[in-house]
Amino acid sequence: MTHDSNRVPTRTAIAYGAGQLGAQIFRDTPAVLLPIFMTTILGIPPWLSGFVILIPKLWVIVCDPLVGVFSDRKKETWGRTRFLTVGAILTSIGFASLFTIVEYPSPYVAAGAVCVLFLVASTAFSIFSVPYLAVASELSNDAHERTRILTFRMAATIGGVVIGVGVAQPLVFALGGGAHGWHVMAYSFAVVCIVSMLVPAIGLRGVPLLKSAQAPGKLLDQLGSVASNKPFMVLLATTFIQGIGMASSYTVIGFYYVYALNLVHIIPTFVIAMACGSLLSQPTFLYLSRRFGKEKVYVVGSVLWMLVTVTWFFVEPESPVVVSLPLIGDLTREGLLVLARGVFIGVVNTGFLLLSFSMLTDTVDLHRRRHGSANEGVFSGIFSAAEKLAFALGPLVAGIIMSGFGFVSSTHGVVQQRQHAVLGVILLYSAVPVVTQFLSLLVFSRYRLDPAEITTGPENWQDAARLEPSPGLER
């Protein structure tokens, strides 16, 4: 199979990107719904539900880098696709198990059981997600082509958000909000996960990946060389800080639309509006990143996201109906503003989320050029671990703040909350993510990567490495 080093076939990019649909569902749905499931069905206090999510995420700090190291060592013999296959199957089973058991002797027993189930499921997800992220750095040696490849991943990300955030909670509520609703959601989403995550496992077989000039070294040497990559470390810290705020916001999406807006029915429409904005803006950000540079566009996207996110603090749940739309029905003034925010957030989300992963591949490419060994799996494992840890600390922060503001848990669904408790939810959805985003940009101001140090065209040793499919991929 011949392969142009500057252009990855669209079918390969699609096969790669498709896996993110299921991966995003696993990433988002527990982040959004597991706190609700634990506090309204299992009776677990909000502060304890945060720890239930934190403990498995602490484990993946170790697990993800180890999976990365192991997949790097086995790349030439086992290939990345075997990891993707095993991870896809086990992740889907783990996802279903999280929401299907509702009878426990006490909330504390429930907390322990959910913690164990989530730990096992998170381990399975590491087996998939770390090699999957590593592949993004191995499909092309051109910095802008990698951005193009990641637009397909971003498209699948949007689909995963639509399903995992926009459909999940309304589906549960439509089915009565009890155990039956949770079971239907869990099993149906697990099927979507396994199908989409197996697409790259099958579709990337035989596809040539960039090879390293030398074999991976010892673990400590690999970690030391990663730590010496300053652009990577700055990007890692930036996305970690962002992730805490975003995860805090994700945790209370359901609560925000129930208590602050009283517009649960609008969640699917909001997510679709956000998805449309993201899909339509991707070609624009791909062009802008080529024209002005990834870093500048990344910062602009982040600042615009902060400006729209802070407006979630100013809501009017009792605003009058102003329009009636087909398929949506009556919309209040606040409902229209919610949809407008959705489109705008979708547009700017693309700017900094797409480019953060694109810059990750640039830092890996920098390492390849300097050391000859890219260690894609190690970089991906560390980056993935930091992301998952941030999305564990987010629910912990949210749980502590909700408990501090007096939020009351239950075992029989949504119950009335005091206004002070609702204020805590509003702050978590607006002010907290804005503050963390601002802090992350202060860190990102230290990001320095000379475009001359990354590959924007073919290099002889890399071209030679791509003449034949890597033996690390099954034919």
URTAZI-V281150 format. One record per residue. RES is the residue in one letter. PHI is phi in whole degrees, -180 to 180 (999 if undefined). PSI is psi in radians with two decimals (none if undefined). D_FIRST is the distance of its C-alpha to the first C-alpha in Angstrom with 2 decimals. Layout:
BEGIN
res->RES phi->PHI psi->PSI d_first->D_FIRST
res->RES phi->PHI psi->PSI d_first->D_FIRST
END
This chain:
BEGIN
res->M phi->999 psi->2.04 d_first->0.00
res->T phi->-79 psi->2.70 d_first->3.79
res->H phi->-150 psi->2.06 d_first->6.43
res->D phi->-71 psi->2.10 d_first->10.11
res->S phi->-65 psi->-0.29 d_first->12.25
res->N phi->-102 psi->-0.04 d_first->15.03
res->R phi->-145 psi->2.08 d_first->13.78
res->V phi->-92 psi->2.29 d_first->12.37
res->P phi->-54 psi->2.49 d_first->11.74
res->T phi->-59 psi->-0.66 d_first->15.11
res->R phi->-63 psi->-0.60 d_first->14.18
res->T phi->-70 psi->-0.74 d_first->12.85
res->A phi->-63 psi->-0.68 d_first->16.06
res->I phi->-66 psi->-0.79 d_first->18.14
res->A phi->-60 psi->-0.71 d_first->16.96
res->Y phi->-66 psi->-0.87 d_first->17.80
res->G phi->-63 psi->-0.56 d_first->21.04
res->A phi->-59 psi->-0.53 d_first->22.31
res->G phi->-64 psi->-0.39 d_first->23.16
res->Q phi->-72 psi->-0.33 d_first->25.77
res->L phi->-58 psi->-0.98 d_first->27.91
res->G phi->-68 psi->-0.65 d_first->29.04
res->A phi->-63 psi->-0.68 d_first->29.06
res->Q phi->-70 psi->-0.63 d_first->31.35
res->I phi->-62 psi->-0.79 d_first->33.61
res->F phi->-66 psi->-0.61 d_first->34.09
res->R phi->-72 psi->-0.72 d_first->34.71
res->D phi->-91 psi->-0.77 d_first->37.11
res->T phi->-62 psi->-0.86 d_first->38.98
res->P phi->-62 psi->-0.63 d_first->40.58
res->A phi->-62 psi->-0.66 d_first->41.27
res->V phi->-87 psi->-0.78 d_first->43.11
res->L phi->-99 psi->-0.44 d_first->44.56
res->L phi->-62 psi->-0.72 d_first->45.11
res->P phi->-61 psi->-0.69 d_first->48.06
res->I phi->-66 psi->-0.77 d_first->49.52
res->F phi->-60 psi->-0.77 d_first->49.04
res->M phi->-70 psi->-0.65 d_first->50.70
res->T phi->-87 psi->-0.44 d_first->53.59
res->T phi->-108 psi->-0.25 d_first->54.43
res->I phi->-115 psi->-0.73 d_first->53.65
res->L phi->-97 psi->-0.15 d_first->53.99
res->G phi->73 psi->0.34 d_first->56.74
res->I phi->-79 psi->2.29 d_first->55.10
res->P phi->-60 psi->2.59 d_first->56.63
res->P phi->-55 psi->-0.73 d_first->54.35
res->W phi->-64 psi->-0.64 d_first->54.65
res->L phi->-74 psi->-0.59 d_first->53.63
res->S phi->-63 psi->-0.56 d_first->50.66
res->G phi->-64 psi->-0.72 d_first->49.32
res->F phi->-70 psi->-0.57 d_first->49.54
res->V phi->-59 psi->-0.69 d_first->47.88
res->I phi->-81 psi->-0.58 d_first->44.75
res->L phi->-66 psi->-0.77 d_first->45.14
res->I phi->-59 psi->-0.84 d_first->45.23
res->P phi->-62 psi->-0.59 d_first->41.77
res->K phi->-70 psi->-0.55 d_first->40.36
res->L phi->-64 psi->-0.64 d_first->42.09
res->W phi->-64 psi->-0.69 d_first->40.30
res->V phi->-70 psi->-0.27 d_first->36.82
res->I phi->-59 psi->-0.63 d_first->37.72
res->V phi->-86 psi->-0.75 d_first->37.36
res->C phi->-65 psi->-0.81 d_first->34.82
res->D phi->-61 psi->-0.88 d_first->32.09
res->P phi->-61 psi->-0.64 d_first->31.91
res->L phi->-65 psi->-0.73 d_first->32.05
res->V phi->-62 psi->-0.70 d_first->29.14
res->G phi->-62 psi->-0.81 d_first->27.26
res->V phi->-62 psi->-0.81 d_first->28.17
res->F phi->-64 psi->-0.72 d_first->27.33
res->S phi->-69 psi->-0.55 d_first->23.90
res->D phi->-64 psi->-0.76 d_first->23.16
res->R phi->-69 psi->-0.54 d_first->24.35
res->K phi->-97 psi->0.04 d_first->22.41
res->K phi->-57 psi->-0.73 d_first->19.10
res->E phi->-79 psi->-0.29 d_first->17.67
res->T phi->-113 psi->-0.81 d_first->19.24
res->W phi->-92 psi->-0.70 d_first->19.79
res->G phi->90 psi->2.83 d_first->17.38
res->R phi->-73 psi->-0.53 d_first->18.52
res->T phi->-68 psi->-0.48 d_first->18.06
res->R phi->-66 psi->-0.68 d_first->20.89
res->F phi->-63 psi->-0.73 d_first->23.17
res->L phi->-63 psi->-0.69 d_first->22.33
res->T phi->-66 psi->-0.91 d_first->23.15
res->V phi->-63 psi->-0.77 d_first->26.39
res->G phi->-63 psi->-0.70 d_first->27.42
res->A phi->-61 psi->-0.79 d_first->27.00
res->I phi->-66 psi->-0.87 d_first->29.19
res->L phi->-70 psi->-0.61 d_first->31.85
res->T phi->-63 psi->-0.75 d_first->32.09
res->S phi->-65 psi->-0.72 d_first->32.81
res->I phi->-64 psi->-0.75 d_first->35.48
res->G phi->-63 psi->-0.70 d_first->36.97
res->F phi->-60 psi->-0.84 d_first->37.20
res->A phi->-59 psi->-0.65 d_first->39.11
res->S phi->-68 psi->-0.44 d_first->41.50
res->L phi->-64 psi->-0.61 d_first->42.64
res->F phi->-113 psi->0.19 d_first->44.48
res->T phi->-104 psi->-0.20 d_first->45.68
res->I phi->-108 psi->2.09 d_first->48.54
res->V phi->-123 psi->-0.10 d_first->51.61
res->E phi->-106 psi->1.95 d_first->54.54
res->Y phi->-134 psi->2.67 d_first->55.46
res->P phi->-62 psi->-0.55 d_first->58.91
res->S phi->-157 psi->2.84 d_first->58.92
res->P phi->-59 psi->-0.55 d_first->56.87
res->Y phi->-75 psi->-0.64 d_first->56.41
res->V phi->-65 psi->-0.72 d_first->55.05
res->A phi->-59 psi->-0.75 d_first->52.73
res->A phi->-61 psi->-0.76 d_first->51.57
res->G phi->-65 psi->-0.74 d_first->50.83
res->A phi->-66 psi->-0.78 d_first->48.94
res->V phi->-63 psi->-0.66 d_first->46.78
res->C phi->-61 psi->-0.79 d_first->46.09
res->V phi->-65 psi->-0.79 d_first->44.83
res->L phi->-61 psi->-0.71 d_first->42.68
res->F phi->-70 psi->-0.59 d_first->41.15
res->L phi->-64 psi->-0.78 d_first->40.53
res->V phi->-64 psi->-0.77 d_first->38.61
res->A phi->-65 psi->-0.67 d_first->36.62
res->S phi->-66 psi->-0.64 d_first->35.87
res->T phi->-63 psi->-0.76 d_first->34.61
res->A phi->-62 psi->-0.70 d_first->32.23
res->F phi->-66 psi->-0.61 d_first->31.06
res->S phi->-60 psi->-0.69 d_first->30.44
res->I phi->-61 psi->-0.57 d_first->28.04
res->F phi->-87 psi->-0.91 d_first->25.94
res->S phi->-69 psi->-0.62 d_first->26.72
res->V phi->-69 psi->-0.93 d_first->26.28
res->P phi->-63 psi->-0.58 d_first->22.67
res->Y phi->-63 psi->-0.78 d_first->21.91
res->L phi->-67 psi->-0.62 d_first->23.43
res->A phi->-62 psi->-0.62 d_first->21.68
res->V phi->-60 psi->-0.56 d_first->18.21
res->A phi->-59 psi->-0.51 d_first->19.46
res->S phi->-87 psi->-0.17 d_first->19.75
res->E phi->-108 psi->-0.12 d_first->16.35
res->L phi->-83 psi->-0.43 d_first->14.09
res->S phi->-151 psi->2.60 d_first->15.10
res->N phi->-100 psi->0.24 d_first->17.26
res->D phi->-110 psi->2.22 d_first->19.22
res->A phi->-60 psi->-0.72 d_first->22.48
res->H phi->-78 psi->-0.54 d_first->22.81
res->E phi->-66 psi->-0.61 d_first->19.27
res->R phi->-65 psi->-0.63 d_first->20.09
res->T phi->-62 psi->-0.74 d_first->23.24
res->R phi->-60 psi->-0.78 d_first->21.42
res->I phi->-59 psi->-0.73 d_first->19.31
res->L phi->-71 psi->-0.29 d_first->22.65
res->T phi->-66 psi->-0.57 d_first->24.31
res->F phi->-69 psi->-0.67 d_first->22.48
res->R phi->-64 psi->-0.70 d_first->23.76
res->M phi->-65 psi->-0.65 d_first->27.14
res->A phi->-61 psi->-0.75 d_first->27.23
res->A phi->-68 psi->-0.60 d_first->26.84
res->T phi->-58 psi->-0.78 d_first->29.42
res->I phi->-62 psi->-0.76 d_first->31.79
res->G phi->-61 psi->-0.70 d_first->31.35
res->G phi->-65 psi->-0.66 d_first->32.11
res->V phi->-66 psi->-0.73 d_first->35.19
res->V phi->-58 psi->-0.79 d_first->36.37
res->I phi->-76 psi->-0.89 d_first->36.25
res->G phi->-70 psi->-0.55 d_first->37.19
res->V phi->-106 psi->-0.80 d_first->39.95
res->G phi->-78 psi->-0.52 d_first->40.88
res->V phi->-102 psi->-0.60 d_first->40.96
res->A phi->-57 psi->-1.03 d_first->41.78
res->Q phi->-66 psi->-0.79 d_first->45.36
res->P phi->-59 psi->-0.61 d_first->46.49
res->L phi->-64 psi->-0.80 d_first->45.17
res->V phi->-61 psi->-0.77 d_first->47.20
res->F phi->-66 psi->-0.68 d_first->50.24
res->A phi->-64 psi->-0.48 d_first->49.91
res->L phi->-94 psi->0.29 d_first->50.09
res->G phi->103 psi->-0.19 d_first->53.28
res->G phi->77 psi->0.02 d_first->52.05
res->G phi->-97 psi->-2.82 d_first->52.85
res->A phi->-59 psi->-0.68 d_first->50.99
res->H phi->-60 psi->-0.77 d_first->49.73
res->G phi->-62 psi->-0.75 d_first->48.04
res->W phi->-65 psi->-0.67 d_first->46.34
res->H phi->-65 psi->-0.78 d_first->45.16
res->V phi->-62 psi->-0.79 d_first->43.66
res->M phi->-60 psi->-0.81 d_first->41.86
res->A phi->-63 psi->-0.83 d_first->40.53
res->Y phi->-70 psi->-0.72 d_first->39.19
res->S phi->-68 psi->-0.70 d_first->37.68
res->F phi->-69 psi->-0.59 d_first->35.94
res->A phi->-62 psi->-0.65 d_first->34.63
res->V phi->-65 psi->-0.77 d_first->32.89
res->V phi->-61 psi->-0.72 d_first->31.27
res->C phi->-61 psi->-0.88 d_first->30.17
res->I phi->-68 psi->-0.63 d_first->28.51
res->V phi->-66 psi->-0.87 d_first->26.67
res->S phi->-70 psi->-0.66 d_first->25.27
res->M phi->-73 psi->-0.36 d_first->24.49
res->L phi->-82 psi->-0.26 d_first->22.51
res->V phi->-60 psi->-0.91 d_first->20.13
res->P phi->-68 psi->-0.54 d_first->18.11
res->A phi->-61 psi->-0.60 d_first->18.63
res->I phi->-93 psi->-0.77 d_first->16.85
res->G phi->-71 psi->-0.37 d_first->14.55
res->L phi->-95 psi->0.04 d_first->12.96
res->R phi->-65 psi->2.25 d_first->12.14
res->G phi->84 psi->-0.07 d_first->8.74
res->V phi->-80 psi->2.26 d_first->8.33
res->P phi->-71 psi->2.38 d_first->8.32
res->L phi->-114 psi->2.70 d_first->11.96
res->L phi->-60 psi->2.40 d_first->14.10
res->K phi->-102 psi->2.73 d_first->15.77
res->S phi->-89 psi->2.64 d_first->19.45
res->A phi->-74 psi->-0.32 d_first->21.01
res->Q phi->-145 psi->2.77 d_first->23.44
res->A phi->-71 psi->2.69 d_first->24.07
res->P phi->-58 psi->2.48 d_first->26.17
res->G phi->-86 psi->-2.85 d_first->29.88
res->K phi->-69 psi->2.75 d_first->32.86
res->L phi->-56 psi->-0.87 d_first->33.46
res->L phi->-64 psi->-0.62 d_first->36.39
res->D phi->-66 psi->-0.71 d_first->34.60
res->Q phi->-64 psi->-0.80 d_first->31.69
res->L phi->-65 psi->-0.65 d_first->34.20
res->G phi->-65 psi->-0.71 d_first->36.17
res->S phi->-69 psi->-0.58 d_first->33.31
res->V phi->-66 psi->-0.78 d_first->32.53
res->A phi->-63 psi->-0.45 d_first->36.22
res->S phi->-80 psi->-0.15 d_first->36.26
res->N phi->-86 psi->1.60 d_first->33.74
res->K phi->-61 psi->-0.77 d_first->36.44
res->P phi->-57 psi->-0.68 d_first->34.38
res->F phi->-65 psi->-0.77 d_first->32.81
res->M phi->-65 psi->-0.66 d_first->36.28
res->V phi->-66 psi->-0.79 d_first->37.81
res->L phi->-63 psi->-0.67 d_first->35.14
res->L phi->-61 psi->-0.84 d_first->35.56
res->A phi->-65 psi->-0.67 d_first->39.33
res->T phi->-61 psi->-0.91 d_first->39.07
res->T phi->-70 psi->-0.51 d_first->37.00
res->F phi->-65 psi->-0.82 d_first->39.12
res->I phi->-65 psi->-0.76 d_first->42.33
res->Q phi->-58 psi->-0.76 d_first->40.96
res->G phi->-61 psi->-0.63 d_first->39.80
res->I phi->-61 psi->-0.82 d_first->43.31
res->G phi->-66 psi->-0.75 d_first->44.83
res->M phi->-66 psi->-0.69 d_first->42.20
res->A phi->-67 psi->-0.63 d_first->42.46
res->S phi->-61 psi->-0.73 d_first->46.24
res->S phi->-67 psi->-0.77 d_first->45.90
res->Y phi->-58 psi->-0.69 d_first->43.48
res->T phi->-59 psi->-0.58 d_first->45.98
res->V phi->-108 psi->0.22 d_first->48.73
res->I phi->-54 psi->-0.91 d_first->46.96
res->G phi->-60 psi->-0.78 d_first->48.58
res->F phi->-63 psi->-0.70 d_first->51.91
res->Y phi->-62 psi->-0.78 d_first->51.85
res->Y phi->-75 psi->-0.40 d_first->51.44
res->V phi->-80 psi->-0.89 d_first->54.06
res->Y phi->-96 psi->-0.67 d_first->56.70
res->A phi->-87 psi->-0.63 d_first->56.25
res->L phi->-108 psi->-0.47 d_first->55.17
res->N phi->56 psi->0.75 d_first->56.13
res->L phi->-136 psi->0.84 d_first->53.13
res->V phi->-57 psi->-0.63 d_first->50.90
res->H phi->-66 psi->-0.29 d_first->50.10
res->I phi->-90 psi->-0.11 d_first->48.46
res->I phi->-56 psi->-0.87 d_first->45.73
res->P phi->-60 psi->-0.72 d_first->43.09
res->T phi->-66 psi->-0.69 d_first->43.95
res->F phi->-61 psi->-0.80 d_first->43.84
res->V phi->-66 psi->-0.66 d_first->40.39
res->I phi->-64 psi->-0.74 d_first->39.12
res->A phi->-61 psi->-0.74 d_first->40.72
res->M phi->-64 psi->-0.71 d_first->39.03
res->A phi->-64 psi->-0.72 d_first->35.64
res->C phi->-62 psi->-0.76 d_first->36.16
res->G phi->-61 psi->-0.72 d_first->37.06
res->S phi->-67 psi->-0.81 d_first->33.95
res->L phi->-64 psi->-0.74 d_first->31.53
res->L phi->-71 psi->-0.46 d_first->33.26
res->S phi->-90 psi->-0.20 d_first->33.43
res->Q phi->-61 psi->-0.82 d_first->29.83
res->P phi->-59 psi->-0.61 d_first->28.86
res->T phi->-65 psi->-0.80 d_first->32.13
res->F phi->-71 psi->-0.53 d_first->31.51
res->L phi->-62 psi->-0.74 d_first->28.00
res->Y phi->-68 psi->-0.81 d_first->29.77
res->L phi->-63 psi->-0.66 d_first->32.71
res->S phi->-67 psi->-0.61 d_first->30.73
res->R phi->-70 psi->-0.66 d_first->29.09
res->R phi->-79 psi->-0.75 d_first->32.52
res->F phi->-115 psi->-0.15 d_first->34.85
res->G phi->101 psi->2.54 d_first->32.83
res->K phi->-66 psi->-0.69 d_first->31.86
res->E phi->-63 psi->-0.80 d_first->35.05
res->K phi->-64 psi->-0.77 d_first->37.51
res->V phi->-67 psi->-0.64 d_first->35.98
res->Y phi->-60 psi->-0.81 d_first->35.83
res->V phi->-66 psi->-0.77 d_first->39.54
res->V phi->-60 psi->-0.79 d_first->40.55
res->G phi->-60 psi->-0.71 d_first->38.81
res->S phi->-65 psi->-0.77 d_first->40.54
res->V phi->-65 psi->-0.76 d_first->43.94
res->L phi->-63 psi->-0.66 d_first->43.73
res->W phi->-62 psi->-0.72 d_first->42.81
res->M phi->-62 psi->-0.73 d_first->45.91
res->L phi->-64 psi->-0.67 d_first->48.12
res->V phi->-81 psi->-0.57 d_first->47.28
res->T phi->-66 psi->-0.63 d_first->47.26
res->V phi->-65 psi->-0.38 d_first->50.79
res->T phi->-71 psi->-0.24 d_first->52.09
res->W phi->-65 psi->-0.28 d_first->51.59
res->F phi->-71 psi->-0.48 d_first->54.84
res->F phi->-103 psi->1.57 d_first->56.81
res->V phi->-124 psi->2.68 d_first->56.72
res->E phi->-127 psi->1.59 d_first->59.27
res->P phi->-65 psi->-0.36 d_first->58.83
res->E phi->-107 psi->0.45 d_first->61.84
res->S phi->-69 psi->2.70 d_first->60.96
res->P phi->-74 psi->2.75 d_first->61.94
res->V phi->-71 psi->2.30 d_first->59.80
res->V phi->-119 psi->-0.31 d_first->58.82
res->V phi->-159 psi->2.70 d_first->56.45
res->S phi->-123 psi->2.16 d_first->55.24
res->L phi->-115 psi->2.56 d_first->51.63
res->P phi->-58 psi->2.44 d_first->50.02
res->L phi->72 psi->-0.32 d_first->48.28
res->I phi->-105 psi->-0.70 d_first->49.49
res->G phi->91 psi->-2.71 d_first->53.25
res->D phi->-69 psi->2.38 d_first->55.79
res->L phi->-124 psi->2.27 d_first->54.58
res->T phi->-79 psi->2.98 d_first->56.86
res->R phi->-61 psi->-0.71 d_first->56.75
res->E phi->-67 psi->-0.60 d_first->55.13
res->G phi->-62 psi->-0.74 d_first->52.58
res->L phi->-63 psi->-0.70 d_first->51.56
res->L phi->-65 psi->-0.62 d_first->51.30
res->V phi->-61 psi->-0.80 d_first->49.08
res->L phi->-67 psi->-0.66 d_first->46.63
res->A phi->-63 psi->-0.73 d_first->46.82
res->R phi->-62 psi->-0.69 d_first->46.06
res->G phi->-58 psi->-0.81 d_first->43.10
res->V phi->-62 psi->-0.82 d_first->41.49
res->F phi->-66 psi->-0.74 d_first->42.24
res->I phi->-63 psi->-0.71 d_first->41.03
res->G phi->-59 psi->-0.73 d_first->37.74
res->V phi->-63 psi->-0.91 d_first->37.28
res->V phi->-77 psi->-0.47 d_first->38.10
res->N phi->-55 psi->-0.75 d_first->36.37
res->T phi->-57 psi->-0.69 d_first->33.05
res->G phi->-57 psi->-0.87 d_first->34.15
res->F phi->-99 psi->-0.40 d_first->34.65
res->L phi->-76 psi->-0.83 d_first->32.58
res->L phi->-59 psi->-0.82 d_first->29.29
res->L phi->-74 psi->-0.43 d_first->29.98
res->S phi->-64 psi->-0.74 d_first->31.14
res->F phi->-71 psi->-0.61 d_first->27.73
res->S phi->-64 psi->-0.73 d_first->26.10
res->M phi->-68 psi->-0.53 d_first->28.56
res->L phi->-59 psi->-0.81 d_first->27.77
res->T phi->-65 psi->-0.53 d_first->24.16
res->D phi->-66 psi->-0.71 d_first->25.81
res->T phi->-68 psi->-0.59 d_first->28.06
res->V phi->-67 psi->-0.74 d_first->25.24
res->D phi->-62 psi->-0.68 d_first->23.50
res->L phi->-59 psi->-0.76 d_first->26.94
res->H phi->-64 psi->-0.71 d_first->27.21
res->R phi->-61 psi->-0.73 d_first->23.88
res->R phi->-70 psi->-0.60 d_first->25.11
res->R phi->-81 psi->-0.63 d_first->28.51
res->H phi->-117 psi->-0.23 d_first->27.84
res->G phi->84 psi->-0.40 d_first->24.30
res->S phi->-116 psi->2.10 d_first->23.97
res->A phi->-79 psi->-0.57 d_first->23.28
res->N phi->53 psi->0.80 d_first->24.67
res->E phi->-55 psi->-0.69 d_first->23.11
res->G phi->-65 psi->-0.68 d_first->24.59
res->V phi->-66 psi->-0.84 d_first->28.02
res->F phi->-58 psi->-0.81 d_first->28.15
res->S phi->-65 psi->-0.66 d_first->27.05
res->G phi->-65 psi->-0.75 d_first->29.52
res->I phi->-68 psi->-0.77 d_first->32.38
res->F phi->-63 psi->-0.76 d_first->31.69
res->S phi->-66 psi->-0.71 d_first->31.42
res->A phi->-62 psi->-0.74 d_first->34.58
res->A phi->-65 psi->-0.71 d_first->36.50
res->E phi->-63 psi->-0.78 d_first->35.53
res->K phi->-69 psi->-0.63 d_first->36.60
res->L phi->-64 psi->-0.73 d_first->39.76
res->A phi->-60 psi->-0.70 d_first->40.66
res->F phi->-78 psi->-0.09 d_first->40.26
res->A phi->-93 psi->-0.69 d_first->42.57
res->L phi->-67 psi->-0.55 d_first->45.15
res->G phi->-57 psi->-0.94 d_first->45.22
res->P phi->-61 psi->-0.58 d_first->46.70
res->L phi->-65 psi->-0.82 d_first->49.04
res->V phi->-60 psi->-0.79 d_first->50.28
res->A phi->-63 psi->-0.75 d_first->50.61
res->G phi->-63 psi->-0.72 d_first->52.48
res->I phi->-66 psi->-0.78 d_first->54.89
res->I phi->-65 psi->-0.75 d_first->55.61
res->M phi->-62 psi->-0.77 d_first->56.09
res->S phi->-64 psi->-0.70 d_first->58.44
res->G phi->-63 psi->-0.54 d_first->60.24
res->F phi->-90 psi->0.06 d_first->60.84
res->G phi->89 psi->0.44 d_first->62.20
res->F phi->-69 psi->2.37 d_first->59.48
res->V phi->-106 psi->2.19 d_first->60.64
res->S phi->-86 psi->2.94 d_first->58.31
res->S phi->-154 psi->3.02 d_first->59.04
res->T phi->-117 psi->0.17 d_first->58.12
res->H phi->-137 psi->0.72 d_first->58.63
res->G phi->92 psi->-2.87 d_first->56.36
res->V phi->-69 psi->2.31 d_first->57.01
res->V phi->-124 psi->2.83 d_first->60.53
res->Q phi->-65 psi->2.45 d_first->62.52
res->Q phi->-121 psi->2.64 d_first->62.09
res->R phi->-69 psi->2.74 d_first->64.48
res->Q phi->-62 psi->-0.58 d_first->63.72
res->H phi->-64 psi->-0.67 d_first->63.29
res->A phi->-66 psi->-0.67 d_first->60.50
res->V phi->-65 psi->-0.63 d_first->58.82
res->L phi->-60 psi->-0.67 d_first->59.09
res->G phi->-61 psi->-0.71 d_first->57.05
res->V phi->-63 psi->-0.77 d_first->54.26
res->I phi->-62 psi->-0.75 d_first->54.43
res->L phi->-63 psi->-0.69 d_first->54.23
res->L phi->-67 psi->-0.49 d_first->51.17
res->Y phi->-88 psi->-0.28 d_first->49.42
res->S phi->-124 psi->-1.19 d_first->50.42
res->A phi->-69 psi->-0.76 d_first->51.95
res->V phi->-61 psi->-0.88 d_first->50.11
res->P phi->-65 psi->-0.53 d_first->46.53
res->V phi->-67 psi->-0.74 d_first->47.83
res->V phi->-63 psi->-0.81 d_first->49.45
res->T phi->-67 psi->-0.61 d_first->46.39
res->Q phi->-64 psi->-0.72 d_first->44.18
res->F phi->-63 psi->-0.78 d_first->46.69
res->L phi->-62 psi->-0.67 d_first->46.75
res->S phi->-65 psi->-0.62 d_first->42.96
res->L phi->-69 psi->-0.55 d_first->43.01
res->L phi->-62 psi->-0.72 d_first->45.58
res->V phi->-67 psi->-0.75 d_first->43.19
res->F phi->-64 psi->-0.37 d_first->40.26
res->S phi->-61 psi->-0.25 d_first->42.45
res->R phi->-90 psi->-0.02 d_first->41.63
res->Y phi->-72 psi->2.15 d_first->37.88
res->R phi->-135 psi->2.05 d_first->36.92
res->L phi->-144 psi->1.90 d_first->33.42
res->D phi->-67 psi->2.16 d_first->33.22
res->P phi->-53 psi->-0.48 d_first->30.31
res->A phi->-69 psi->-0.30 d_first->29.96
res->E phi->-90 psi->-0.10 d_first->29.11
res->I phi->-116 psi->2.74 d_first->25.95
res->T phi->-80 psi->2.21 d_first->22.70
res->T phi->-121 psi->0.25 d_first->22.54
res->G phi->-163 psi->-3.13 d_first->20.02
res->P phi->-69 psi->2.54 d_first->17.47
res->E phi->-124 psi->2.45 d_first->18.78
res->N phi->-58 psi->-0.80 d_first->17.86
res->W phi->-68 psi->-0.52 d_first->17.74
res->Q phi->-75 psi->-0.70 d_first->15.62
res->D phi->-60 psi->-0.75 d_first->13.10
res->A phi->-63 psi->-0.62 d_first->13.04
res->A phi->-69 psi->-0.33 d_first->12.65
res->R phi->-101 psi->0.07 d_first->9.44
res->L phi->-67 psi->-0.51 d_first->7.57
res->E phi->-126 psi->2.63 d_first->6.72
res->P phi->-58 psi->2.48 d_first->7.29
res->S phi->-63 psi->2.35 d_first->11.02
res->P phi->-65 psi->-0.18 d_first->13.12
res->G phi->-79 psi->-0.04 d_first->15.25
res->L phi->-113 psi->2.35 d_first->13.30
res->E phi->-69 psi->2.42 d_first->13.91
res->R phi->-88 psi->none d_first->11.33
END
